[in-house]
Amino acid sequence: MTELIIYAFLFLSLIAHTLMASKMYRTVHADQSLSLKERNDWKLKALILPGYYFRKYKGRNKGIK
C-alpha cells in the first residue's frame, strides 16, 4: 500500500511539472519582446524547475507591463 501511495505521488508530481513547464513554454513563446536566444534560455529553464523560473520570469516582466 505504501508503494502505491509513493507511485501516485510521483505520478502527480510529474504531471504537475509537465503542466507548469508547458504553461511557461507557451507564455515565453508568445512574448515578442524577447530575442530568440532569450526565449530558448527561458524554455530550457522551464524544463528544469518550471515553478521557480516562471516566478522569476514573471518578476522580470513586472516592470515592463
GROMACS elastic network, one bead per residue, 0.5 to 0.9 nm:
[ bonds ]
;  ai    aj funct       b0    kb
    1     4     6  0.51547   500
    1     5     6  0.64578   500
    1     6     6  0.87938   500
    2     5     6  0.51413   500
    2     6     6  0.62820   500
    2     7     6  0.87000   500
    3     6     6  0.50990   500
    3     7     6  0.62009   500
    3     8     6  0.85758   500
    4     7     6  0.51183   500
    4     8     6  0.60794   500
    4     9     6  0.85794   500
    5     8     6  0.50597   500
    5     9     6  0.61506   500
    5    10     6  0.86136   500
    6     9     6  0.51420   500
    6    10     6  0.61969   500
    6    11     6  0.85854   500
    7    10     6  0.50661   500
    7    11     6  0.60500   500
    7    12     6  0.85880   500
    8    11     6  0.50754   500
    8    12     6  0.61706   500
    8    13     6  0.85314   500
    9    12     6  0.51782   500
    9    13     6  0.60883   500
    9    14     6  0.85852   500
   10    13     6  0.50300   500
   10    14     6  0.61339   500
   10    15     6  0.86586   500
   11    14     6  0.51093   500
   11    15     6  0.62555   500
   11    16     6  0.86541   500
   12    15     6  0.50892   500
   12    16     6  0.61071   500
   12    17     6  0.85130   500
   13    16     6  0.51239   500
   13    17     6  0.60742   500
   13    18     6  0.85817   500
   14    17     6  0.50837   500
   14    18     6  0.61643   500
   14    19     6  0.86586   500
   15    18     6  0.51189   500
   15    19     6  0.61730   500
   15    20     6  0.86134   500
   16    19     6  0.51917   500
   16    20     6  0.61194   500
   16    21     6  0.85029   500
   17    20     6  0.52940   500
   17    21     6  0.60848   500
   17    22     6  0.86178   500
   17    47     6  0.84328   500
   17    49     6  0.79726   500
   17    50     6  0.68323   500
   17    51     6  0.79342   500
   18    21     6  0.51557   500
   18    22     6  0.61591   500
   18    23     6  0.86185   500
   18    47     6  0.82305   500
   18    50     6  0.84595   500
   19    22     6  0.51979   500
   19    23     6  0.61897   500
   19    24     6  0.87094   500
   20    23     6  0.50844   500
   20    24     6  0.62489   500
   20    25     6  0.85001   500
   20    46     6  0.80294   500
   20    50     6  0.58294   500
   20    51     6  0.64938   500
   20    54     6  0.83868   500
   21    24     6  0.51966   500
   21    25     6  0.59804   500
   21    26     6  0.86459   500
   21    43     6  0.82386   500
   21    45     6  0.88451   500
   21    46     6  0.50509   500
   21    47     6  0.59383   500
   21    48     6  0.84677   500
   21    49     6  0.79750   500
   21    51     6  0.77008   500
   21    54     6  0.84759   500
   22    26     6  0.61417   500
   22    27     6  0.85449   500
   22    46     6  0.79013   500
   22    47     6  0.87126   500
   22    50     6  0.86232   500
   23    26     6  0.53172   500
   23    27     6  0.62374   500
   23    28     6  0.86716   500
   23    46     6  0.89934   500
   23    50     6  0.87849   500
   23    54     6  0.89075   500
   24    27     6  0.50445   500
   24    28     6  0.60221   500
   24    29     6  0.83675   500
   24    42     6  0.84116   500
   24    43     6  0.74648   500
   24    46     6  0.63266   500
   24    50     6  0.69186   500
   24    51     6  0.85149   500
   24    53     6  0.85727   500
   24    54     6  0.60797   500
   24    57     6  0.88066   500
   25    28     6  0.53123   500
   25    29     6  0.60025   500
   25    30     6  0.86405   500
   25    39     6  0.88383   500
   25    42     6  0.78564   500
   25    43     6  0.55253   500
   25    44     6  0.88193   500
   25    46     6  0.66295   500
   25    47     6  0.87674   500
   26    29     6  0.50817   500
   26    30     6  0.62090   500
   26    31     6  0.88129   500
   26    43     6  0.89703   500
   27    30     6  0.53282   500
   27    31     6  0.65198   500
   28    31     6  0.52343   500
   28    32     6  0.84708   500
   28    34     6  0.81858   500
   28    39     6  0.61525   500
   28    40     6  0.87876   500
   28    42     6  0.69688   500
   28    43     6  0.70481   500
   28    57     6  0.85540   500
   29    32     6  0.76569   500
   29    34     6  0.88067   500
   29    39     6  0.65565   500
   29    40     6  0.87350   500
   29    43     6  0.81010   500
   31    34     6  0.61760   500
   31    39     6  0.81758   500
   32    35     6  0.76657   500
   34    37     6  0.79773   500
   34    38     6  0.57742   500
   34    39     6  0.59914   500
   35    38     6  0.51985   500
   35    39     6  0.61884   500
   35    40     6  0.86400   500
   36    39     6  0.51429   500
   36    40     6  0.62090   500
   36    41     6  0.86322   500
   37    40     6  0.51400   500
   37    41     6  0.61413   500
   37    42     6  0.87085   500
   38    41     6  0.50301   500
   38    42     6  0.62338   500
   38    43     6  0.85438   500
   39    42     6  0.52458   500
   39    43     6  0.60962   500
   39    44     6  0.86490   500
   40    44     6  0.61418   500
   40    45     6  0.85655   500
   41    44     6  0.52507   500
   41    45     6  0.62766   500
   41    46     6  0.86966   500
   42    46     6  0.61874   500
   42    47     6  0.89478   500
   42    53     6  0.78206   500
   42    54     6  0.86672   500
   42    57     6  0.79245   500
   43    47     6  0.67888   500
   44    47     6  0.53400   500
   44    48     6  0.69430   500
   45    48     6  0.52435   500
   45    49     6  0.64310   500
   45    50     6  0.67834   500
   45    53     6  0.64869   500
   45    54     6  0.87607   500
   46    49     6  0.58200   500
   46    51     6  0.78576   500
   46    52     6  0.86625   500
   46    53     6  0.64884   500
   46    54     6  0.72296   500
   47    50     6  0.61283   500
   48    53     6  0.85982   500
   49    52     6  0.56657   500
   49    53     6  0.61895   500
   49    54     6  0.83807   500
   50    53     6  0.53679   500
   50    54     6  0.57309   500
   50    55     6  0.85233   500
   51    54     6  0.52237   500
   51    55     6  0.63930   500
   51    56     6  0.88089   500
   52    55     6  0.54260   500
   52    56     6  0.64926   500
   52    57     6  0.88014   500
   53    57     6  0.59660   500
   53    58     6  0.84681   500
   54    58     6  0.60790   500
   54    59     6  0.84953   500
   55    58     6  0.51026   500
   55    59     6  0.60937   500
   55    60     6  0.85281   500
   56    59     6  0.50797   500
   56    60     6  0.61116   500
   56    61     6  0.87332   500
   57    60     6  0.50702   500
   57    61     6  0.63892   500
   57    62     6  0.88215   500
   58    61     6  0.51961   500
   58    62     6  0.62373   500
   59    62     6  0.52293   500
   59    63     6  0.78726   500
   60    63     6  0.69245   500
   60    64     6  0.80344   500
   61    64     6  0.51903   500
   61    65     6  0.64998   500
   62    65     6  0.56019   500
